[in-house]
Amino acid sequence: MNSQKLTEEKNFYNRYLVVFVESQDDFRRWDFDNYEHVIMNQFNHLENIRFRGQLFRSLKRNLAPAVVLDTDELFPVHNEVSYMEFKDAIEQSGVDAILFVHLKTYYEVFLGSTSEPRAVVNSFLIETKNYENVWVSNAFLRGELYAGYDVLNNHYARKISKALRQEGLLLPNPTTARY
């Protein structure tokens, strides 16, 4: 995984909203055009509900002690949500950062009689007080799709939480911290 902190400030975020999108489109920043083009019709899409649910559970475990919300908790599944409705819901929820998980590529490599899922995921940590990117990453993942410890979502969540903690954007998890 490659990541970069885009600010010098040390801000620990305590309340995250995870927004997941599977799209080939390019995303640069959180604004009206990117929301409508990349996010609006994808973030709560019915087709990805199982994968999104597993991703959320894994991120919730790995980003603790932060509170992690899923878009399904704020918005109806498979409904169109306008940019203003989305921003209003974020403000009402008290979320201080959006973790935008952008699955750019998903494919399988066939290894004899089995296959191994692989994915490329771009991530953006967006501060909700000004909707600016404060951290970005690009990760190459491999593992299983749905079952067991070795799933793509678990690999992703562990990498993201480690990187965010190293950058001073996420408090240490008191249940796993070593003193």
Disulfide bonds with the S-S distance in Angstrom:
none
